[in-house]
Amino acid sequence: MARKIFVNLAVKDLNKSIVFFTQLGFSFNPQFTDEHATCMVIADNIFAMLLVEERFKDFTKKEICDARKSTEVLIALDAESREKVDEMVRKAVEAGGSIYMESQDYGWMYSQSFEDLDGHQWEILYMDESAIPQK
């Protein structure tokens, strides 16, 4: 069974991506950081490897998706509250990202999405699991 998850994302400018995600409150593991890649710490066992496109190509035989034109992956992160959802998206926009989807409120789940500097979609959501409708 898996113990950790590493999402690998191609980025055009590693330094700009590091600045962007630092402004959102993320940290980076210096052990796995050089001029070609960095390991962004999302949670204790969740990481995003940000790799410059040339380094990313070392791990795939396929063309790299242009995330500004095509959806390659939807990254969803759970937040502690509705306010934290709004705060994360606000920080993303202030750091140079853009709102991808306006907020959606289902009562038991609240979400908003932003696009990072490379066009990757990040959905930030809060779920009140006690209020999930029963089937």
C-alpha positions as CSV (number, residue, x, y, z in Angstrom):
1,M,0.0,0.0,0.0
2,A,1.3,3.5,-0.8
3,R,2.5,5.6,2.0
4,K,3.2,8.9,0.2
5,I,2.1,10.6,-3.0
6,F,4.3,12.6,-5.3
7,V,2.5,14.5,-8.0
8,N,4.9,15.5,-10.8
9,L,4.2,18.7,-12.6
10,A,6.2,20.3,-15.5
11,V,6.9,24.0,-15.1
12,K,8.5,26.5,-17.4
13,D,10.3,28.6,-14.8
14,L,11.2,26.8,-11.6
15,N,12.2,29.9,-9.7
16,K,9.0,31.7,-10.5
17,S,7.0,28.6,-9.4
18,I,8.9,28.5,-6.1
19,V,8.1,32.1,-5.5
20,F,4.4,31.6,-6.4
21,F,3.9,28.6,-4.2
22,T,5.9,30.1,-1.3
23,Q,3.5,33.0,-1.4
24,L,0.7,30.5,-0.9
25,G,2.4,29.2,2.2
26,F,4.0,26.0,0.9
27,S,7.6,25.0,1.8
28,F,10.2,23.0,-0.1
29,N,12.4,20.1,0.8
30,P,16.0,21.3,0.0
31,Q,17.2,17.7,-0.1
32,F,15.2,17.3,-3.4
33,T,15.8,20.7,-4.8
34,D,18.3,21.8,-7.5
35,E,18.2,24.0,-10.6
36,H,16.0,21.4,-12.4
37,A,13.4,20.4,-9.8
38,T,12.0,21.0,-6.3
39,C,9.9,19.0,-3.9
40,M,7.0,21.1,-2.6
41,V,5.6,19.9,0.7
42,I,1.8,19.9,0.7
43,A,1.3,17.8,3.8
44,D,3.2,15.2,5.8
45,N,2.9,12.5,3.1
46,I,1.8,14.6,0.0
47,F,4.3,16.3,-2.3
48,A,4.4,18.0,-5.6
49,M,7.6,17.6,-7.6
50,L,7.9,20.7,-9.8
51,L,10.3,19.9,-12.6
52,V,11.5,22.1,-15.4
53,E,10.2,20.8,-18.7
54,E,13.6,19.3,-19.8
55,R,13.9,17.4,-16.6
56,F,10.2,16.3,-16.7
57,K,10.9,14.8,-20.2
58,D,13.3,12.3,-18.5
59,F,10.3,10.6,-17.0
60,T,8.0,10.2,-19.9
61,K,8.0,9.1,-23.5
62,K,4.9,11.3,-24.3
63,E,4.7,15.0,-25.2
64,I,4.3,17.4,-22.2
65,C,0.8,18.7,-22.0
66,D,0.4,22.5,-22.3
67,A,-1.8,22.9,-19.2
68,R,-3.0,26.3,-20.5
69,K,-4.7,24.5,-23.5
70,S,-5.5,21.0,-22.2
71,T,-6.3,19.6,-18.8
72,E,-3.8,17.1,-17.7
73,V,-4.8,16.7,-14.1
74,L,-7.1,18.3,-11.5
75,I,-5.3,18.7,-8.2
76,A,-7.7,19.0,-5.2
77,L,-6.6,19.9,-1.8
78,D,-8.7,19.9,1.4
79,A,-8.8,23.0,3.5
80,E,-9.7,23.5,7.2
81,S,-12.6,25.8,6.5
82,R,-14.4,27.9,3.9
83,E,-12.4,30.9,4.9
84,K,-9.1,28.9,4.3
85,V,-10.4,28.0,0.8
86,D,-11.0,31.7,0.0
87,E,-7.7,32.7,1.6
88,M,-5.7,30.2,-0.5
89,V,-7.3,31.3,-3.8
90,R,-6.8,35.0,-2.9
91,K,-3.1,34.3,-2.2
92,A,-2.8,32.5,-5.5
93,V,-4.3,35.4,-7.4
94,E,-2.1,37.9,-5.6
95,A,0.9,35.8,-6.5
96,G,0.1,35.9,-10.2
97,G,-2.3,33.0,-10.6
98,S,-5.9,33.3,-11.8
99,I,-9.3,32.2,-10.7
100,Y,-10.2,29.1,-12.7
101,M,-13.7,28.4,-11.3
102,E,-15.7,30.6,-9.1
103,S,-16.7,29.3,-5.7
104,Q,-19.2,26.4,-5.6
105,D,-21.3,25.8,-2.5
106,Y,-23.1,22.5,-2.1
107,G,-23.9,23.1,1.6
108,W,-21.7,20.2,2.8
109,M,-18.9,21.1,0.4
110,Y,-17.4,24.5,-0.6
111,S,-14.8,24.8,-3.3
112,Q,-12.9,27.3,-5.5
113,S,-10.3,26.7,-8.1
114,F,-7.2,28.6,-9.3
115,E,-4.7,28.2,-12.1
116,D,-1.0,28.4,-11.3
117,L,1.6,30.1,-13.4
118,D,1.8,27.1,-15.8
119,G,-1.9,26.6,-16.1
120,H,-2.3,23.7,-13.7
121,Q,-5.7,23.6,-12.0
122,W,-5.8,23.5,-8.2
123,E,-9.1,23.0,-6.5
124,I,-9.3,24.0,-2.9
125,L,-12.2,22.6,-1.0
126,Y,-13.7,22.3,2.4
127,M,-16.0,19.4,3.3
128,D,-18.2,19.0,6.3
129,E,-18.3,15.2,6.2
130,S,-21.0,15.1,8.9
131,A,-23.3,17.0,6.5
132,I,-22.9,14.8,3.4
133,P,-26.3,13.8,2.2
134,Q,-27.1,10.2,2.8
135,K,-28.1,8.1,-0.2
